[in-house]
Amino acid sequence: MKKILLLLMFIFSIFLSCEKNDIVTVVYAETRCANAWERGETNAETIYNIEVYLQSESINPEEIWISARLSNGPFCDLCNCWYGRLIYAKINYSDFEKIKKLGFKLDI
């Protein structure tokens, strides 16, 4: 009986010590020039710039991708206007509050 109790306590302690690393997808509406990172000449360059920026904010994305333009307009020419693309990132849920402060929203 004692061995069973010790085994159960051991298994229970393993579950308690596990860190919750749920992955969530977040989305950001890219602006013409008010983003915190520089838009590259290609999507790959932009994704790299986003990754470097997020890592500087202690956020380590699992994956980043950019959607194609959703519309051909009309768009405004102001710096904070939507550029027409959405940026997606998969992150640990534990980083959600940090990335939310940067303008990302939970993708539902």
C-alpha positions in Angstrom: 0.0 0.0 0.0 2.8 2.3 0.9 4.5 1.7 -2.5 1.2 2.5 -4.3 0.8 5.7 -2.4 4.5 6.7 -3.1 4.0 5.9 -6.8 0.8 8.0 -6.9 2.5 10.9 -5.2 5.4 10.7 -7.7 3.1 10.7 -10.7 1.1 13.6 -9.2 4.3 15.6 -8.6 5.3 15.1 -12.3 1.9 16.6 -13.4 2.3 19.6 -11.1 5.8 20.3 -12.3 5.0 20.4 -16.0 4.9 23.8 -17.5 1.8 24.7 -19.6 3.1 25.5 -23.2 -0.1 25.8 -25.1 0.5 27.3 -28.6 -1.9 30.0 -29.8 -2.1 31.9 -33.1 -2.1 35.7 -33.0 -2.7 38.2 -35.8 -1.5 41.7 -36.5 -3.0 44.1 -39.2 0.1 45.4 -40.9 0.2 49.2 -41.3 1.9 51.2 -44.0 4.8 52.5 -41.8 3.7 52.4 -38.1 4.9 48.9 -37.4 7.6 48.4 -34.8 9.8 46.5 -37.4 10.9 47.5 -40.9 9.0 46.0 -43.8 11.4 44.2 -46.0 11.4 44.0 -49.8 10.2 40.4 -49.6 7.9 38.5 -47.2 10.9 36.5 -46.0 12.8 39.7 -45.1 9.7 41.1 -43.3 9.2 37.8 -41.4 12.9 37.9 -40.4 12.5 41.5 -39.1 9.4 40.6 -37.2 11.1 37.6 -35.6 14.1 39.7 -34.5 11.8 42.4 -33.1 9.7 39.9 -31.1 12.8 38.2 -29.7 14.0 41.6 -28.6 10.7 41.8 -26.6 11.4 38.3 -25.1 8.8 36.6 -27.3 10.0 33.5 -29.2 7.5 32.8 -32.0 7.2 29.2 -33.2 6.2 30.3 -36.7 5.4 33.6 -38.5 3.6 34.0 -41.8 2.0 36.8 -43.8 -1.3 36.5 -45.6 -1.8 37.8 -49.2 -3.6 41.1 -49.6 -7.2 40.6 -48.7 -8.5 43.4 -50.8 -7.3 45.8 -53.5 -8.5 48.8 -51.6 -9.5 51.4 -51.0 -6.5 52.1 -48.7 -5.4 55.3 -47.2 -1.9 56.7 -47.5 -1.4 57.6 -43.8 1.3 55.9 -41.9 -1.0 54.1 -39.4 -3.4 52.9 -42.1 -3.8 49.2 -42.8 -1.4 48.0 -45.5 -3.7 45.2 -46.5 -1.9 42.2 -45.2 -2.2 40.2 -42.0 0.7 38.9 -40.0 0.2 35.7 -38.1 2.4 34.1 -35.4 2.3 31.0 -33.3 3.5 31.7 -29.8 3.4 30.1 -26.4 0.2 31.3 -24.5 2.5 32.5 -21.7 3.7 35.2 -24.1 0.2 36.4 -25.1 0.0 39.3 -22.7 3.4 40.7 -23.9 2.5 40.3 -27.6 -1.0 41.8 -27.0 0.7 45.0 -25.9 2.4 45.2 -29.3 -0.9 45.2 -31.2 -1.4 41.5 -31.9 -4.8 39.9 -31.2 -5.8 36.3 -30.6 -6.8 34.7 -33.9 -10.1 33.0 -33.4 
